[in-house]
Amino acid sequence: MSICLVMVLGLGLACNHPDEVRLRVIDTSCQAYQPFRWSVDDTDETIEQARQHNAVYDHLCLDTIMPSEPDEIR
């Protein structure tokens, strides 16, 4: 029984190693998508949906889009 306990504790300590490699996710969706545009021929409902999408886009992506030119870096 004590051998099993030592093995379980050893596995637990191995999982919490301070030098453990962590997965890093880079979200490029803000670079791939653009705000929706609409025309005067669109319905009010379509325009409202586009505005709602654009508000979410602005909230999530406004500060994450990389400028196309190095001089444009904020």
Gaussian input, Z-matrix of N, CA and C with variables (Angstrom, degrees):
# hf/3-21g

backbone

0 1
 N
 C     1     B1
 C     2     B2     1     A1
 N     3     B3     2     A2     1     D1
 C     4     B4     3     A3     2     D2
 C     5     B5     4     A4     3     D3
 N     6     B6     5     A5     4     D4
 C     7     B7     6     A6     5     D5
 C     8     B8     7     A7     6     D6
 N     9     B9     8     A8     7     D7
 C    10    B10     9     A9     8     D8
 C    11    B11    10    A10     9     D9
 N    12    B12    11    A11    10    D10
 C    13    B13    12    A12    11    D11
 C    14    B14    13    A13    12    D12
 N    15    B15    14    A14    13    D13
 C    16    B16    15    A15    14    D14
 C    17    B17    16    A16    15    D15
 N    18    B18    17    A17    16    D16
 C    19    B19    18    A18    17    D17
 C    20    B20    19    A19    18    D18
 N    21    B21    20    A20    19    D19
 C    22    B22    21    A21    20    D20
 C    23    B23    22    A22    21    D21
 N    24    B24    23    A23    22    D22
 C    25    B25    24    A24    23    D23
 C    26    B26    25    A25    24    D24
 N    27    B27    26    A26    25    D25
 C    28    B28    27    A27    26    D26
 C    29    B29    28    A28    27    D27
 N    30    B30    29    A29    28    D28
 C    31    B31    30    A30    29    D29
 C    32    B32    31    A31    30    D30
 N    33    B33    32    A32    31    D31
 C    34    B34    33    A33    32    D32
 C    35    B35    34    A34    33    D33
 N    36    B36    35    A35    34    D34
 C    37    B37    36    A36    35    D35
 C    38    B38    37    A37    36    D36
 N    39    B39    38    A38    37    D37
 C    40    B40    39    A39    38    D38
 C    41    B41    40    A40    39    D39
 N    42    B42    41    A41    40    D40
 C    43    B43    42    A42    41    D41
 C    44    B44    43    A43    42    D42
 N    45    B45    44    A44    43    D43
 C    46    B46    45    A45    44    D44
 C    47    B47    46    A46    45    D45
 N    48    B48    47    A47    46    D46
 C    49    B49    48    A48    47    D47
 C    50    B50    49    A49    48    D48
 N    51    B51    50    A50    49    D49
 C    52    B52    51    A51    50    D50
 C    53    B53    52    A52    51    D51
 N    54    B54    53    A53    52    D52
 C    55    B55    54    A54    53    D53
 C    56    B56    55    A55    54    D54
 N    57    B57    56    A56    55    D55
 C    58    B58    57    A57    56    D56
 C    59    B59    58    A58    57    D57
 N    60    B60    59    A59    58    D58
 C    61    B61    60    A60    59    D59
 C    62    B62    61    A61    60    D60
 N    63    B63    62    A62    61    D61
 C    64    B64    63    A63    62    D62
 C    65    B65    64    A64    63    D63
 N    66    B66    65    A65    64    D64
 C    67    B67    66    A66    65    D65
 C    68    B68    67    A67    66    D66
 N    69    B69    68    A68    67    D67
 C    70    B70    69    A69    68    D68
 C    71    B71    70    A70    69    D69
 N    72    B72    71    A71    70    D70
 C    73    B73    72    A72    71    D71
 C    74    B74    73    A73    72    D72
 N    75    B75    74    A74    73    D73
 C    76    B76    75    A75    74    D74
 C    77    B77    76    A76    75    D75
 N    78    B78    77    A77    76    D76
 C    79    B79    78    A78    77    D77
 C    80    B80    79    A79    78    D78
 N    81    B81    80    A80    79    D79
 C    82    B82    81    A81    80    D80
 C    83    B83    82    A82    81    D81
 N    84    B84    83    A83    82    D82
 C    85    B85    84    A84    83    D83
 C    86    B86    85    A85    84    D84
 N    87    B87    86    A86    85    D85
 C    88    B88    87    A87    86    D86
 C    89    B89    88    A88    87    D87
 N    90    B90    89    A89    88    D88
 C    91    B91    90    A90    89    D89
 C    92    B92    91    A91    90    D90
 N    93    B93    92    A92    91    D91
 C    94    B94    93    A93    92    D92
 C    95    B95    94    A94    93    D93
 N    96    B96    95    A95    94    D94
 C    97    B97    96    A96    95    D95
 C    98    B98    97    A97    96    D96
 N    99    B99    98    A98    97    D97
 C   100   B100    99    A99    98    D98
 C   101   B101   100   A100    99    D99
 N   102   B102   101   A101   100   D100
 C   103   B103   102   A102   101   D101
 C   104   B104   103   A103   102   D102
 N   105   B105   104   A104   103   D103
 C   106   B106   105   A105   104   D104
 C   107   B107   106   A106   105   D105
 N   108   B108   107   A107   106   D106
 C   109   B109   108   A108   107   D107
 C   110   B110   109   A109   108   D108
 N   111   B111   110   A110   109   D109
 C   112   B112   111   A111   110   D110
 C   113   B113   112   A112   111   D111
 N   114   B114   113   A113   112   D112
 C   115   B115   114   A114   113   D113
 C   116   B116   115   A115   114   D114
 N   117   B117   116   A116   115   D115
 C   118   B118   117   A117   116   D116
 C   119   B119   118   A118   117   D117
 N   120   B120   119   A119   118   D118
 C   121   B121   120   A120   119   D119
 C   122   B122   121   A121   120   D120
 N   123   B123   122   A122   121   D121
 C   124   B124   123   A123   122   D122
 C   125   B125   124   A124   123   D123
 N   126   B126   125   A125   124   D124
 C   127   B127   126   A126   125   D125
 C   128   B128   127   A127   126   D126
 N   129   B129   128   A128   127   D127
 C   130   B130   129   A129   128   D128
 C   131   B131   130   A130   129   D129
 N   132   B132   131   A131   130   D130
 C   133   B133   132   A132   131   D131
 C   134   B134   133   A133   132   D132
 N   135   B135   134   A134   133   D133
 C   136   B136   135   A135   134   D134
 C   137   B137   136   A136   135   D135
 N   138   B138   137   A137   136   D136
 C   139   B139   138   A138   137   D137
 C   140   B140   139   A139   138   D138
 N   141   B141   140   A140   139   D139
 C   142   B142   141   A141   140   D140
 C   143   B143   142   A142   141   D141
 N   144   B144   143   A143   142   D142
 C   145   B145   144   A144   143   D143
 C   146   B146   145   A145   144   D144
 N   147   B147   146   A146   145   D145
 C   148   B148   147   A147   146   D146
 C   149   B149   148   A148   147   D147
 N   150   B150   149   A149   148   D148
 C   151   B151   150   A150   149   D149
 C   152   B152   151   A151   150   D150
 N   153   B153   152   A152   151   D151
 C   154   B154   153   A153   152   D152
 C   155   B155   154   A154   153   D153
 N   156   B156   155   A155   154   D154
 C   157   B157   156   A156   155   D155
 C   158   B158   157   A157   156   D156
 N   159   B159   158   A158   157   D157
 C   160   B160   159   A159   158   D158
 C   161   B161   160   A160   159   D159
 N   162   B162   161   A161   160   D160
 C   163   B163   162   A162   161   D161
 C   164   B164   163   A163   162   D162
 N   165   B165   164   A164   163   D163
 C   166   B166   165   A165   164   D164
 C   167   B167   166   A166   165   D165
 N   168   B168   167   A167   166   D166
 C   169   B169   168   A168   167   D167
 C   170   B170   169   A169   168   D168
 N   171   B171   170   A170   169   D169
 C   172   B172   171   A171   170   D170
 C   173   B173   172   A172   171   D171
 N   174   B174   173   A173   172   D172
 C   175   B175   174   A174   173   D173
 C   176   B176   175   A175   174   D174
 N   177   B177   176   A176   175   D175
 C   178   B178   177   A177   176   D176
 C   179   B179   178   A178   177   D177
 N   180   B180   179   A179   178   D178
 C   181   B181   180   A180   179   D179
 C   182   B182   181   A181   180   D180
 N   183   B183   182   A182   181   D181
 C   184   B184   183   A183   182   D182
 C   185   B185   184   A184   183   D183
 N   186   B186   185   A185   184   D184
 C   187   B187   186   A186   185   D185
 C   188   B188   187   A187   186   D186
 N   189   B189   188   A188   187   D187
 C   190   B190   189   A189   188   D188
 C   191   B191   190   A190   189   D189
 N   192   B192   191   A191   190   D190
 C   193   B193   192   A192   191   D191
 C   194   B194   193   A193   192   D192
 N   195   B195   194   A194   193   D193
 C   196   B196   195   A195   194   D194
 C   197   B197   196   A196   195   D195
 N   198   B198   197   A197   196   D196
 C   199   B199   198   A198   197   D197
 C   200   B200   199   A199   198   D198
 N   201   B201   200   A200   199   D199
 C   202   B202   201   A201   200   D200
 C   203   B203   202   A202   201   D201
 N   204   B204   203   A203   202   D202
 C   205   B205   204   A204   203   D203
 C   206   B206   205   A205   204   D204
 N   207   B207   206   A206   205   D205
 C   208   B208   207   A207   206   D206
 C   209   B209   208   A208   207   D207
 N   210   B210   209   A209   208   D208
 C   211   B211   210   A210   209   D209
 C   212   B212   211   A211   210   D210
 N   213   B213   212   A212   211   D211
 C   214   B214   213   A213   212   D212
 C   215   B215   214   A214   213   D213
 N   216   B216   215   A215   214   D214
 C   217   B217   216   A216   215   D215
 C   218   B218   217   A217   216   D216
 N   219   B219   218   A218   217   D217
 C   220   B220   219   A219   218   D218
 C   221   B221   220   A220   219   D219

   B1=1.4502
   B2=1.5273
   B3=1.3266
   B4=1.4661
   B5=1.5223
   B6=1.3451
   B7=1.4613
   B8=1.5285
   B9=1.3340
   B10=1.4680
   B11=1.5175
   B12=1.3197
   B13=1.4588
   B14=1.5185
   B15=1.3251
   B16=1.4636
   B17=1.5304
   B18=1.3318
   B19=1.4576
   B20=1.5235
   B21=1.3310
   B22=1.4611
   B23=1.5190
   B24=1.3284
   B25=1.4647
   B26=1.5217
   B27=1.3177
   B28=1.4605
   B29=1.5177
   B30=1.3087
   B31=1.4685
   B32=1.5197
   B33=1.3236
   B34=1.4648
   B35=1.5121
   B36=1.3083
   B37=1.4630
   B38=1.5305
   B39=1.3167
   B40=1.4622
   B41=1.5211
   B42=1.3075
   B43=1.4628
   B44=1.5243
   B45=1.3045
   B46=1.4619
   B47=1.5230
   B48=1.2902
   B49=1.4620
   B50=1.5248
   B51=1.3420
   B52=1.4728
   B53=1.5229
   B54=1.3118
   B55=1.4642
   B56=1.5239
   B57=1.3246
   B58=1.4649
   B59=1.5267
   B60=1.3087
   B61=1.4588
   B62=1.5210
   B63=1.3130
   B64=1.4603
   B65=1.5223
   B66=1.3075
   B67=1.4534
   B68=1.5239
   B69=1.3073
   B70=1.4617
   B71=1.5254
   B72=1.3085
   B73=1.4564
   B74=1.5208
   B75=1.3094
   B76=1.4557
   B77=1.5200
   B78=1.3107
   B79=1.4641
   B80=1.5226
   B81=1.3091
   B82=1.4669
   B83=1.5277
   B84=1.3139
   B85=1.4653
   B86=1.5258
   B87=1.3185
   B88=1.4644
   B89=1.5343
   B90=1.3140
   B91=1.4616
   B92=1.5281
   B93=1.3273
   B94=1.4621
   B95=1.5268
   B96=1.3207
   B97=1.4657
   B98=1.5189
   B99=1.3080
   B100=1.4509
   B101=1.5230
   B102=1.3272
   B103=1.4656
   B104=1.5308
   B105=1.3224
   B106=1.4672
   B107=1.5235
   B108=1.3098
   B109=1.4657
   B110=1.5231
   B111=1.3050
   B112=1.4648
   B113=1.5133
   B114=1.3122
   B115=1.4635
   B116=1.5272
   B117=1.3014
   B118=1.4681
   B119=1.5210
   B120=1.3297
   B121=1.4571
   B122=1.5321
   B123=1.3355
   B124=1.4611
   B125=1.5210
   B126=1.3303
   B127=1.4646
   B128=1.5224
   B129=1.3164
   B130=1.4661
   B131=1.5225
   B132=1.3353
   B133=1.4666
   B134=1.5272
   B135=1.3171
   B136=1.4717
   B137=1.5154
   B138=1.3103
   B139=1.4701
   B140=1.5253
   B141=1.3317
   B142=1.4724
   B143=1.5198
   B144=1.3223
   B145=1.4634
   B146=1.5288
   B147=1.3117
   B148=1.4652
   B149=1.5239
   B150=1.3162
   B151=1.4776
   B152=1.5255
   B153=1.3406
   B154=1.4675
   B155=1.5336
   B156=1.3244
   B157=1.4659
   B158=1.5287
   B159=1.3251
   B160=1.4609
   B161=1.5219
   B162=1.3280
   B163=1.4696
   B164=1.5275
   B165=1.3223
   B166=1.4727
   B167=1.5193
   B168=1.3158
   B169=1.4708
   B170=1.5343
   B171=1.3244
   B172=1.4750
   B173=1.5230
   B174=1.3220
   B175=1.4726
   B176=1.5278
   B177=1.3291
   B178=1.4570
   B179=1.5220
   B180=1.3170
   B181=1.4655
   B182=1.5173
   B183=1.3039
   B184=1.4579
   B185=1.5240
   B186=1.3309
   B187=1.4631
   B188=1.5255
   B189=1.3328
   B190=1.4630
   B191=1.5131
   B192=1.3083
   B193=1.4619
   B194=1.5186
   B195=1.3269
   B196=1.4436
   B197=1.5177
   B198=1.3134
   B199=1.4634
   B200=1.5209
   B201=1.3138
   B202=1.4662
   B203=1.5330
   B204=1.2966
   B205=1.4553
   B206=1.5279
   B207=1.3273
   B208=1.4703
   B209=1.5312
   B210=1.3319
   B211=1.4659
   B212=1.5166
   B213=1.3278
   B214=1.4642
   B215=1.5253
   B216=1.3309
   B217=1.4661
   B218=1.5248
   B219=1.3273
   B220=1.4628
   B221=1.5099
   A1=110.98
   A2=117.27
   A3=119.68
   A4=111.43
   A5=116.72
   A6=119.70
   A7=109.92
   A8=117.04
   A9=120.16
   A10=111.06
   A11=117.07
   A12=120.87
   A13=110.80
   A14=116.80
   A15=121.07
   A16=109.83
   A17=117.53
   A18=120.74
   A19=111.06
   A20=117.47
   A21=121.45
   A22=110.44
   A23=117.37
   A24=120.35
   A25=110.79
   A26=117.27
   A27=121.29
   A28=111.55
   A29=117.03
   A30=120.22
   A31=110.94
   A32=116.69
   A33=120.52
   A34=112.04
   A35=117.13
   A36=120.44
   A37=111.15
   A38=116.53
   A39=119.63
   A40=110.96
   A41=117.95
   A42=121.18
   A43=112.52
   A44=117.61
   A45=121.17
   A46=112.21
   A47=117.36
   A48=121.46
   A49=109.44
   A50=118.46
   A51=120.83
   A52=114.09
   A53=118.23
   A54=120.67
   A55=112.25
   A56=116.07
   A57=119.47
   A58=110.73
   A59=115.79
   A60=122.45
   A61=108.42
   A62=117.22
   A63=121.86
   A64=109.29
   A65=114.76
   A66=121.45
   A67=109.62
   A68=116.77
   A69=121.69
   A70=108.22
   A71=116.22
   A72=121.58
   A73=108.85
   A74=116.22
   A75=121.39
   A76=107.44
   A77=116.46
   A78=121.98
   A79=108.75
   A80=116.14
   A81=120.81
   A82=111.99
   A83=117.22
   A84=119.24
   A85=112.01
   A86=118.29
   A87=120.16
   A88=111.42
   A89=116.79
   A90=119.56
   A91=110.98
   A92=117.30
   A93=121.27
   A94=112.69
   A95=116.86
   A96=120.50
   A97=111.23
   A98=115.29
   A99=121.87
   A100=108.76
   A101=116.89
   A102=119.24
   A103=110.66
   A104=115.78
   A105=121.07
   A106=109.72
   A107=114.93
   A108=121.63
   A109=107.34
   A110=116.79
   A111=120.66
   A112=109.09
   A113=114.60
   A114=119.50
   A115=108.84
   A116=115.70
   A117=120.58
   A118=111.09
   A119=117.61
   A120=121.53
   A121=113.17
   A122=117.79
   A123=120.92
   A124=111.05
   A125=114.98
   A126=119.38
   A127=109.95
   A128=116.03
   A129=120.52
   A130=110.85
   A131=115.99
   A132=120.00
   A133=111.37
   A134=116.98
   A135=121.20
   A136=110.87
   A137=116.93
   A138=120.81
   A139=110.27
   A140=117.41
   A141=120.68
   A142=110.95
   A143=117.64
   A144=120.71
   A145=111.30
   A146=116.71
   A147=120.41
   A148=110.61
   A149=117.24
   A150=120.81
   A151=111.45
   A152=116.36
   A153=119.74
   A154=110.58
   A155=116.53
   A156=120.67
   A157=110.29
   A158=116.59
   A159=120.76
   A160=112.04
   A161=117.24
   A162=120.27
   A163=110.20
   A164=116.99
   A165=120.34
   A166=109.96
   A167=116.33
   A168=121.07
   A169=110.15
   A170=116.77
   A171=120.88
   A172=111.05
   A173=116.25
   A174=120.23
   A175=111.18
   A176=117.32
   A177=121.00
   A178=113.67
   A179=117.00
   A180=119.56
   A181=115.88
   A182=119.00
   A183=120.14
   A184=112.90
   A185=118.01
   A186=120.77
   A187=113.09
   A188=118.17
   A189=119.26
   A190=113.97
   A191=118.38
   A192=120.72
   A193=109.28
   A194=115.42
   A195=119.84
   A196=109.52
   A197=118.36
   A198=120.42
   A199=110.92
   A200=115.58
   A201=119.06
   A202=111.43
   A203=117.60
   A204=122.03
   A205=109.28
   A206=118.94
   A207=121.64
   A208=112.86
   A209=118.41
   A210=121.21
   A211=112.00
   A212=117.26
   A213=120.50
   A214=112.94
   A215=118.30
   A216=120.46
   A217=108.81
   A218=114.49
   A219=120.49
   A220=112.08
   D1=-43.17
   D2=-178.52
   D3=-66.39
   D4=-29.89
   D5=178.08
   D6=-66.76
   D7=-41.33
   D8=178.16
   D9=-63.91
   D10=-39.67
   D11=179.50
   D12=-63.57
   D13=-42.58
   D14=179.05
   D15=-64.23
   D16=-40.54
   D17=179.86
   D18=-65.17
   D19=-41.46
   D20=179.49
   D21=-65.98
   D22=-43.54
   D23=178.24
   D24=-63.30
   D25=-39.11
   D26=178.71
   D27=-62.93
   D28=-40.55
   D29=177.59
   D30=-65.53
   D31=-40.38
   D32=179.24
   D33=-63.52
   D34=-40.38
   D35=179.13
   D36=-68.61
   D37=-34.76
   D38=179.50
   D39=-65.25
   D40=-31.55
   D41=-178.62
   D42=-74.96
   D43=-21.00
   D44=-176.24
   D45=-107.06
   D46=27.86
   D47=-178.08
   D48=-65.64
   D49=132.49
   D50=-176.90
   D51=-65.48
   D52=-21.72
   D53=-179.40
   D54=-95.23
   D55=16.23
   D56=-175.98
   D57=-64.79
   D58=143.53
   D59=179.53
   D60=-81.20
   D61=130.20
   D62=-179.91
   D63=-108.56
   D64=143.14
   D65=177.60
   D66=-70.77
   D67=132.11
   D68=178.60
   D69=-115.12
   D70=123.89
   D71=-178.54
   D72=-105.35
   D73=129.00
   D74=177.40
   D75=-108.88
   D76=115.47
   D77=-177.91
   D78=-91.30
   D79=112.12
   D80=-178.87
   D81=-102.44
   D82=10.48
   D83=-176.26
   D84=-61.77
   D85=-33.06
   D86=-179.77
   D87=-68.98
   D88=-21.84
   D89=176.16
   D90=-83.50
   D91=-24.55
   D92=-176.10
   D93=-89.30
   D94=-31.67
   D95=-175.66
   D96=-101.34
   D97=156.88
   D98=178.63
   D99=-131.16
   D100=161.72
   D101=175.67
   D102=-61.95
   D103=150.99
   D104=176.95
   D105=-75.53
   D106=147.08
   D107=172.80
   D108=-117.20
   D109=157.34
   D110=178.87
   D111=-138.99
   D112=165.83
   D113=179.31
   D114=-116.77
   D115=170.52
   D116=179.39
   D117=-67.25
   D118=-17.54
   D119=179.17
   D120=-81.91
   D121=-12.38
   D122=179.15
   D123=-72.17
   D124=154.63
   D125=179.17
   D126=-75.05
   D127=162.28
   D128=177.27
   D129=-59.35
   D130=-38.01
   D131=179.68
   D132=-63.95
   D133=-42.33
   D134=178.63
   D135=-64.74
   D136=-42.35
   D137=179.03
   D138=-63.83
   D139=-41.67
   D140=178.69
   D141=-63.61
   D142=-41.11
   D143=177.69
   D144=-63.77
   D145=-39.93
   D146=177.41
   D147=-64.53
   D148=-41.18
   D149=178.26
   D150=-64.23
   D151=-40.45
   D152=177.95
   D153=-64.38
   D154=-43.75
   D155=176.75
   D156=-59.20
   D157=-45.96
   D158=-178.11
   D159=-64.60
   D160=-34.00
   D161=177.68
   D162=-65.75
   D163=-41.74
   D164=177.24
   D165=-67.01
   D166=-43.43
   D167=177.82
   D168=-56.55
   D169=-48.03
   D170=179.65
   D171=-60.61
   D172=-43.15
   D173=-178.55
   D174=-63.33
   D175=-42.28
   D176=-175.73
   D177=-85.16
   D178=-31.71
   D179=-167.40
   D180=-115.00
   D181=-9.87
   D182=-172.19
   D183=-55.16
   D184=-41.07
   D185=-177.21
   D186=-97.43
   D187=4.41
   D188=-175.08
   D189=-108.15
   D190=-9.47
   D191=-176.63
   D192=-78.11
   D193=126.12
   D194=178.45
   D195=-80.20
   D196=136.13
   D197=178.21
   D198=-65.95
   D199=152.08
   D200=-179.18
   D201=-76.88
   D202=-27.16
   D203=-179.70
   D204=-112.55
   D205=138.76
   D206=179.64
   D207=-57.16
   D208=-30.56
   D209=-178.59
   D210=-68.91
   D211=-17.77
   D212=-175.99
   D213=-87.21
   D214=1.31
   D215=-177.75
   D216=-65.66
   D217=132.66
   D218=-177.65
   D219=-77.06

